[in-house]
Every structure is written in C-alpha cells, then in structure tokens.
Amino acid sequence: MSDVPDLSSDEEHFEEEEWQEMEASNTMVTCLFCSHTLSNIEEGFTHCESVHRFDLNKLKIKFNMDCYSYIKLINYIKTHKPSAEVISNCNEAVWDDEKYLKPVENDDWLMYDFDSLTDKPSSPKTYHANVENGLVTLSQAHFLELQRTIQNLSQQLNENQTHLQMAKEDINKMQQSMKTIVEGGSSSSSNAGPSVIVNCVSSVPLESDEGYFSTYAHFGIHHDMLSDKVRTETYRDAILKNKETLKDKVVLDLGCGTGILSMFCATAGAKKVYALDQSEIIYHAIDIIRENNLHEVIKTVKGRLEDTKLDEKVDIIVSEWMGYFLLFEGMLDSVIYARDHCLKPGGLLLPNRCNISLVANGDVDTHKRLIDFWSDVYGYKMNCMKSEVVREASVDIVAAKNIISEPYVVKEIDINTCNIDVMDFTSEFKLPIVKDGVLTSIVGYFDTFFDLPNAIEFSTSPHATSTHWKQTVFYFRDCKEVKQGDVIEGTIICNRQKTDVRGLAVQINIFGKTHKYILS
C-alpha cells in the first residue's frame, strides 16, 4: 500500500471549480474609456485598440509591465478615468503605486491573463464569416478589425497625399528659383505676392513636427531655461512690474512648458490664462499649476496652436519663442499665427520687438582647438574636415575679452507687423575694429524688448550676462589679421532651410569670399 496520498480527486475538484469560476466571469464588459459594452475581454481590447488607439501590448513593452502593473493600470483607469490618449502618451507609469493594487470594484478586466500577451507582433488574426442566402455575417471582432484596417489605410492615404502635396510645392519652389536665377533676379523676396508658396510651421503636418516638440518633453531643457535668470527674471519683471497692463485680461501663453509664465500672468491679476503646449511637458504643467492653486485661472491646452481653436480671442500673447540666433526653431511662425488668429484688435504681444547683431571675434585659442586641430591628428593630415566643421554654426559662450569690434544690427523685428518671411533677410554690415587682433569668426546674438509702461529688455551679447541661448559663432577656416581702425565690411544672407522649416541657412560674404553655414 502506497504512502503517497491520492490527490487526484482534489485536483479534479479544483479544476472544476476554477473552470466554473472562469465561465461565470464570461459576462458583458464595459469599455475602459467609453460606455460601449462587449461580450468578453478580448473583444474589449480589440475595441480599445481600434476605436481608442489603446494598444496594451505596446504599453507592456514600453514600461516592461508584469501582471501586477496591469492590475494597477486597470484600477488607475477606473479611479481617475483618463482618456486613452493620456495613458498611451505617458512617459512614465503614473499608475505604478501600491495603492492601485486594491481593486476599485469586482471587475472582469482584472481577470484578464496579462502574461499571455507576447512582446512580439502577433500572428495575423483569422476570422470566419457566415454566408447564407447571399448575405455575409461578420462577428463583432471581425467587423472591428476591418474597421480599424480601413481607418489605418485612410490615415496612410491622407499622409501620402500630404507628402505628395509638399513634394509638389517643393518642385514649384525649385522651378520658381531656377526661373528667377535664369532671369537674373533674386530667388527670395520679402515682398513676394500670394502666388509664391512659402514654407512655414503651419504647413508642416503635426506628425512630421513631433520631433521638435519631443525635445521639450525632457525635464533637462526646462531646468536649463528656468535656471537662466536673465531669461526668467526678465519675463517675471515685465509681467509683475506691469500688473495694471495685465489686470483682468485674457492671456495666451504660447509654448507654456512648465507654465511659469502663465503663473506670472495669473499672479499679476489676469482674468484667464490659456497655457498651451504640444509637448508632453503639459501634463506636468497641469500638476504644477494645481499645486500652486492657480488652476481656476489657468486653463491648460495640449496641442499645436495651428491645429487648435481657443474658446475666445485673447488680449495678450506672451511667449518665450526665441531660439539660437533668435530665429532658429521657427517658433516665431506660431507667434505670428497666434497674433493673426487669436489676438483681439489692438492686443499686446510680449515681447513685442527684437533685433539681431553681429560682432567680430578674435578667439585664436578656440580656433586652434576646433579648426587647426585637423591639420595634424596623431601625425596625419585631415584638413578636408575643416570645411565640414566650420559649416555648422557653433552655439557657445564667447568671452567678452575676445571681441575686437563694435556690434552692428543686421535685423530689426517688430513682432506686431512682421510676417513669416522674417527668417529670410539680407543685410550689409560694417564692423569697426577696436583693437589689433586676428579675426577668427563672426558672432551673432540678439536683444529682446518689452515696450511697456515699465519697459524691460535683455541682451544675449557677449558683453552681457550669459544666457542659455549663449551666442552663435560663425567660424572661418582661415583667420585674418586686423588692425584697430579697420572697418570690416560684408553681407549676411539668412534663409529658412528648404528641407527643414525650423532650420536656418546663413551665408556671410566677407574679404571677397563666401562662407556658408547651417543651424539645424
């Protein structure tokens, strides 16, 4: 007689109970994001994916989720009722808290076998259709799958049509440029009529522009901007030292980031502030604004302005839109769009005026480190690299002691009246040399003005306190010796890049030579 106990009857009993429990749970379920009901969990996820673009498998891979994470996710959704888009676009698992392990309700969603999800793309699904008397009957899952396929194909068609249209526009521009060159004219003109196609941010499909906004989703860049006292305190002073100007006004904070300018405006007495940003940082701005009890005044809006409609027109637009060399990133396009579509007649822009200046730089040590380095690299000549190195404009802090000329303003911008052609300009310049030296580069910087009752301004000049914008340095491959009293004359031509509406192509003609640079 065996000493091993016979557990077969217990196993059979357990399996029977387990099967009965599973059968009992196979009831109608309600969608996680809407009131639609479905016959089982699998159809529920098919519905969530096709209708709400909620892909649990992608979420699992993105956050390396296990079954406990899944339980927390379901309970988080049931508790806070976020949209599918908010969950799908999260950069961190906001549901990763032990408190969400406690079920909100006895929910069939919690019974789903999450571990059965595979991290690899699943094999194609197969469905069976019933054909009777010439009529085809589809299951709901099959219908939803076909509906999703149609939506995807329609989206691809729209995207392809957009790309085709953009390609046609590029061809038209090239034809126009070639015609102008052949006829001996200029290929760019700020007075171009409406028949000339002009690139700008609003003409770029949002999906093609997401790379720009994703750079602002990381906290590091916001730390750099907020730590820039010149930038942040200037905006603070312009707003808080002119409270009467903002009192009871409706304000748009364009590209709000963490919401710091919105909070300045609310503190100054604004009646309402629209804090708008397309990047994921907006979700943190919501928490920051609520943490400071300003959520009743500040309304956060996620979206690119060109694709967003506000509830009303505003009295004031405040925006920190400036990029390297002022115009890089092309965010001034969005400010102009906001001015023309969202601002009340006679409304106020903060800032309202900027300019760009050039100055001569004689930093021989940096030139040797960056450019002459390629003359002898471990005994080998790499001079061919010099042209490529100098072609990319550098963004760096230039020491005031190395500046060897007076500055020259090459571009004045009135934000109240400028148009999207503002990134395309040509200007002659004259730089009076103030001390003997060796000209190694031309340095570009900008000044910003808030023309208010209590006027405020700041500069990114090498002679001013450094900012996160630093200066833009256009190096020469070969240096030029200059003497005090010399006047360096040249021409700068700045254009929006044809392949990147947010990038710049800069050409400097000096000493009988042409030097070309890019900022991208």
Residue pairs with C-beta under 8 A, 6 or more apart in sequence:
22 111
25 108
25 111
26 40
27 108
28 37
28 38
28 39
29 37
29 38
29 39
29 40
29 41
29 44
29 108
29 109
30 36
30 37
30 38
31 37
31 38
31 44
31 47
31 48
31 51
31 52
32 44
32 48
32 54
32 74
32 77
32 78
32 84
32 109
33 48
33 52
33 54
33 77
33 83
33 84
34 51
34 52
36 47
36 51
38 44
38 47
38 140
39 140
41 108
41 109
41 111
41 112
42 141
43 140
43 141
43 144
44 109
45 56
45 112
46 141
46 144
46 145
47 144
48 54
48 56
48 84
49 55
49 56
49 148
50 144
50 145
50 147
50 148
50 151
51 144
52 83
52 84
52 85
53 84
53 85
53 88
54 84
54 87
54 88
55 88
56 117
57 117
57 118
57 119
57 122
58 88
59 65
59 73
59 87
59 88
60 70
60 114
60 117
60 119
61 119
63 69
63 93
63 96
65 73
65 93
65 114
66 114
66 115
67 114
67 115
68 101
69 93
69 95
69 96
70 112
70 114
71 100
71 101
71 103
71 110
72 93
72 95
72 96
72 97
72 100
72 101
73 87
73 93
73 95
73 100
74 107
74 109
74 110
75 95
75 100
75 101
75 102
75 103
75 104
75 110
76 82
76 94
76 95
76 97
76 100
77 87
77 95
78 104
78 105
78 107
78 109
79 100
79 104
86 283
89 280
90 283
91 217
91 280
103 110
125 141
125 145
127 138
127 139
127 141
127 142
127 145
128 139
129 136
129 137
129 138
129 142
130 136
130 137
131 137
138 146
159 205
159 207
162 205
166 203
169 197
169 199
169 203
170 498
172 197
173 197
173 199
173 498
176 187
176 196
176 197
177 187
180 186
180 187
181 187
188 424
188 495
189 196
190 419
190 421
190 424
190 425
192 198
192 421
198 420
198 421
199 496
199 498
199 501
200 330
200 333
200 420
200 501
201 209
201 306
201 330
201 331
201 333
201 334
201 337
201 501
201 502
202 306
202 333
202 334
202 337
203 501
204 501
206 278
206 304
206 307
209 304
212 329
212 502
213 278
213 279
213 304
214 279
214 280
215 221
215 279
216 222
216 255
216 257
216 277
216 279
216 281
217 279
217 280
217 281
219 281
219 284
222 257
222 258
222 281
224 468
225 231
225 232
225 257
225 320
225 468
226 232
226 258
226 260
227 468
228 467
228 468
229 465
230 458
230 464
230 465
230 466
230 467
231 320
231 458
231 467
231 468
231 469
232 260
234 448
234 450
234 456
234 457
234 458
235 260
235 261
235 264
235 318
235 320
235 350
236 264
237 454
237 456
238 350
238 351
238 450
238 452
238 454
238 456
239 246
239 261
239 264
239 265
239 267
239 268
239 318
239 350
240 264
240 267
240 268
241 452
241 454
241 456
242 268
242 452
242 453
242 454
243 268
243 269
244 453
245 316
245 348
245 452
245 453
246 265
246 268
246 269
246 270
246 316
247 268
247 269
247 270
248 269
248 270
248 271
249 270
249 271
249 314
249 315
249 316
250 270
250 271
250 272
250 273
250 274
250 312
250 313
250 314
250 315
250 316
251 262
251 265
251 270
251 272
251 273
251 274
251 314
251 315
251 316
251 317
251 318
252 273
252 274
252 276
252 310
252 314
252 316
252 317
252 318
252 338
252 342
252 343
253 259
253 261
253 262
253 265
253 273
253 274
253 275
253 276
253 318
253 319
254 276
254 305
254 317
254 318
254 319
254 321
254 334
254 335
254 338
255 276
255 277
255 319
255 320
255 321
255 331
255 334
256 262
256 275
256 276
256 277
256 282
256 285
256 300
257 277
257 279
257 281
257 285
257 320
258 281
258 284
258 285
258 288
259 275
259 285
259 288
259 289
259 298
259 300
261 318
261 319
261 320
262 273
262 275
262 285
262 289
262 294
262 298
263 288
263 289
263 292
263 294
263 298
265 273
265 316
265 318
266 273
266 294
266 297
266 298
267 294
270 297
270 316
271 297
272 297
272 298
272 299
273 297
273 298
273 299
274 298
274 299
274 301
274 310
274 314
275 282
275 285
275 289
275 298
275 299
275 300
275 301
276 300
276 301
276 302
276 303
276 305
276 308
277 285
277 301
277 302
278 302
278 303
278 304
282 300
282 301
282 302
283 302
285 300
286 295
286 300
289 295
289 298
289 300
301 308
301 310
304 334
305 334
305 337
305 338
305 342
306 334
306 337
310 342
313 342
313 343
313 344
313 347
314 342
314 343
314 344
314 347
315 343
315 344
315 347
315 348
316 347
316 348
316 349
316 350
317 335
317 338
317 339
317 342
317 343
317 347
317 348
317 349
317 350
318 350
319 331
319 334
319 335
319 338
319 350
321 329
321 331
321 332
321 334
321 335
322 331
322 354
322 446
322 448
322 469
323 329
323 330
323 331
323 469
324 395
324 469
324 470
324 472
324 519
325 356
325 393
325 444
325 446
325 472
325 504
325 506
325 519
326 354
326 356
326 411
326 413
326 446
327 356
327 422
327 423
327 494
327 504
328 502
328 503
328 504
328 519
329 502
330 423
330 496
330 501
330 502
330 503
331 502
332 413
332 415
332 418
332 422
332 423
333 420
333 501
335 349
335 415
336 415
336 418
336 419
336 420
336 422
339 347
339 349
339 415
339 416
343 349
349 415
349 416
350 450
350 452
351 415
351 448
351 449
351 450
352 414
352 415
352 416
352 449
352 450
352 451
353 412
353 413
353 414
353 415
353 448
353 449
353 451
354 413
354 415
354 446
354 447
354 448
354 449
355 409
355 411
355 412
355 413
355 446
355 447
356 409
356 410
356 411
356 413
356 444
356 445
356 446
357 407
357 408
357 409
357 410
357 444
357 445
357 446
357 447
357 461
358 407
358 408
358 410
358 429
358 431
358 442
358 443
358 444
358 492
359 403
359 405
359 406
359 407
359 408
359 431
359 442
359 443
359 445
359 461
359 462
360 403
360 404
360 405
360 431
360 433
360 439
360 442
360 443
360 482
360 488
361 398
361 402
361 403
361 404
361 439
361 440
361 441
361 442
361 443
361 462
361 473
362 402
362 403
362 404
362 437
362 438
362 439
362 440
362 482
363 398
363 399
363 402
363 440
363 441
364 438
364 440
364 479
366 396
366 440
367 440
367 441
367 475
367 479
370 389
370 394
370 475
371 386
371 389
371 390
371 475
371 477
374 382
374 383
374 384
374 385
374 386
374 389
375 381
375 382
375 383
386 477
387 477
389 475
390 475
390 476
390 477
390 515
390 517
391 516
391 517
391 518
392 517
392 518
393 472
393 473
393 474
393 506
393 517
393 518
393 519
394 472
394 473
394 475
395 469
395 470
395 471
395 472
395 473
396 470
396 471
396 473
397 462
397 466
397 470
397 471
398 443
398 462
398 470
398 471
398 473
399 462
400 462
400 463
402 462
403 443
403 462
403 463
404 433
404 434
404 435
404 437
404 439
404 482
405 431
405 432
405 433
405 434
405 488
406 431
406 432
406 434
407 431
407 461
408 429
408 430
408 431
410 425
410 427
410 429
410 492
411 425
411 427
411 494
413 422
423 494
423 495
423 496
423 504
424 494
424 495
424 496
425 493
425 494
426 491
426 492
426 493
426 494
427 491
427 492
428 489
428 490
428 491
429 489
429 490
429 491
429 492
430 487
430 488
430 489
431 442
431 487
431 488
431 489
431 490
432 485
432 486
432 487
433 482
433 483
433 484
433 485
433 486
433 487
433 488
434 484
435 484
436 482
436 483
436 484
437 481
437 482
438 479
438 480
438 481
438 482
439 476
439 479
439 480
439 481
439 482
439 488
440 475
440 476
440 479
441 473
441 474
441 475
441 476
442 473
442 474
442 476
442 490
442 508
442 510
443 462
443 471
443 472
443 473
443 474
444 471
444 472
444 473
444 474
445 459
445 460
445 461
445 462
445 469
445 471
445 472
446 459
446 460
446 469
447 457
447 458
447 459
447 460
447 461
448 457
448 458
448 459
449 455
449 456
449 457
450 456
450 457
458 464
458 467
460 467
460 469
460 470
460 471
461 471
462 471
472 519
474 506
474 508
474 515
474 517
476 515
480 511
482 488
488 510
489 510
490 508
490 509
490 510
490 511
491 508
491 509
491 510
492 506
492 507
492 508
492 509
493 506
493 507
493 508
493 509
494 504
494 505
494 506
494 507
495 504
495 505
495 506
496 503
496 504
496 505
497 503
497 504
497 505
497 518
497 520
500 520
502 520
503 518
503 519
503 520
504 518
504 519
504 520
505 516
505 517
505 518
506 516
506 517
506 518
506 519
507 514
507 515
507 516
507 517
508 514
508 515
508 517
509 515
